[in-house]
Amino acid sequence: MRIALLSYRSKPHCGGQGVYVRHLSRELVALGHDVEVFSGQPYPELDAGVRLTKVPSLDLYGEPEPFRTPRLGEYRDWIDVLEVAAMWTAAFGEPLTFSLRMARLLRGRRDDFDVVHDNQCLGYGLLDIKRQGFPLVATIHHPITRDRSLAVKAAVGLKKISAWRWHSFLAMQGRVARRIPSLLTVSNSSEQDIRDAFHVEPGALATIPLGVDVDLYAPRGERVPGRIVCVASADAPLKGVSYLLEAVAKVAVERDVHLTLVSKLDPDGPSARLIDELSIGERVSVVSGLDDAELADLLASAEIACVPSLYEGFSLPAVEAMSCGTPLVATRAGAIPEVVGEDESAALLVPPGDAGALAQALLRLLEDPELAARTGAGGRARATSRYSWSAVAKATADRYRAAVDAAAGEGN
């Protein structure tokens, strides 16, 4: 099949959407399909055989100048004006504006693609693409309604209104999701949350778990004593990093530990302030921009990996840590128990938002080498047996064929 894979932003490393696009496209090509990826900034890194068509936005949220106001000469059309207007009114406009650009780009290209696959954009422009006659499939990793609820709860004063306004695109995503006949998600937990949040039609939604490169993310040998690794957006309330920082402060009273956060840290943000308040600056390192091999090396070198999230639709970092054979502590949040299992054979689970429980679980693994070895080996076995990108691609291609057949039936 000839596949157009759309992703409104595709952070190459440590970002779920960019990782998904890279590995899915590679494995689809390996199956003999032709894949053209269309992406806004940040652009993905893709493997040989996959074409990339850049769909530039104004990149209003990119480094080194997030929330910038563009110069007059940067405006190209009315979509750019709409993107800036959304930012000026505290809304996140990228899903909408990317979808409008894609609708324009695909006009006249109906004969070039058998199916269009949207990755979590769910903008109104997709409905135009559908009207152009393209069979349409969309992936919803999880409904951003959870992000909104936690962001509003964490905000103070008038910032609550800004947090709600920022997530105003959710109303659009719900309307569009209900009009796409074939939807994919990554876990049974996300499937139920999407049904509750977006009220999609029964039968429209299928679950296909994410995968991991089990040859790259693999045990390496010696681990660094006391090293704890967490891959998460440090300042996003949903990721629960504040609870991990508190747990590290507690554990550091008894053990020599060091936390490596794979993230970008706002020096004026809540996590940076908490590190100062807890006086654990010497016990926390922050790294970013790692490629896949560097991230795999870091995870494999850790004595413990931690996923402290308050909600996850899947948790690729958990699967990557398990694949490295690294003992894992994670929260019983969203799809995480489904991903790692609930019997402590592959990970220790604690209640979300409980720094004390996180600290106790970390200490259990640090003080019990046999438990650590058992959970690490169990995690590796679970990752290799359940999660592979080739299986993800095969199942996704089956959904493409069903979408193409359904669209052909509607046309008759």
C-alpha angles and dihedrals in degrees: 000000000000107000132193107201113195126199121168091204126008113186102197100220133031091003118110098217096049092046090049093050094048099048098037092050092048093051093044089055089048087057090056100262125133113236131190114184118208113196143165124215131333088049122214128244107239134193129242114292096030118105122216123208110189116221101191121208123187086267092225094171101043128113138293092027113026117184091020124164109235122235115253092252092059094068111100104171146338092289089063089051089051091050092053093044090055091052092047089054092049095255129128105237103172098098091053098042094045090052091050091050090049093051088055094045094051096050107114093016099090091117092053098065137043094197141008118218118196119202109213097309098111093174126159091255088072089068089057089050088052090050089053087065102256117144103239133210125175133193119214108190090190134328109270087221086094091054090050095050093051094043092052091046092051095047122093128220116325090000087077088067090049091049091052092046092049089059095045089113087077092082088058092047091053093050093047094045091056090056098049109090097205120047129172130199135176107236142020088246092056090045091058092044091051091050090051095045103038103024094223121184118271110261095024095094127069129180120229114168121226122253141225134213096246092187093056097036096056139126114282105188125251118046127210108252113243095008114141118185127198124181107200145114097270097208098041109103090213091066096059096220092147090065091050091051090053090048092051089052089054095046092047089066089067106022139036101247136159125197121213112198115199097208146088110266123208103223089215095039130108096264094052090049092049092051088055093045091051092045092229099126091121090053098051129070125183121206131175141172094050117160120225095268093049092048091049090050091050094048092047091051094054124102088211136010120206134201106186097173125151089212137005130180089203116331111225091187089062092053092046091051092048091049089055089054089241115153107250135211114191140161127257090242131134112318097348096100088049091051100044101027127243103247098079090246092120106014145003112247126207134178114276117255094023112121092179093056091047090052092050092050092049090050091049091059094041092051099040112056092179092056090047092050092047095050092044092053091043091052092051091050092048093049095049094046100044110026126055130140093226090061090047091053094048093050091045092050089053089056090049091055091049091050091049092049092047092050091049090051091052090051093055 
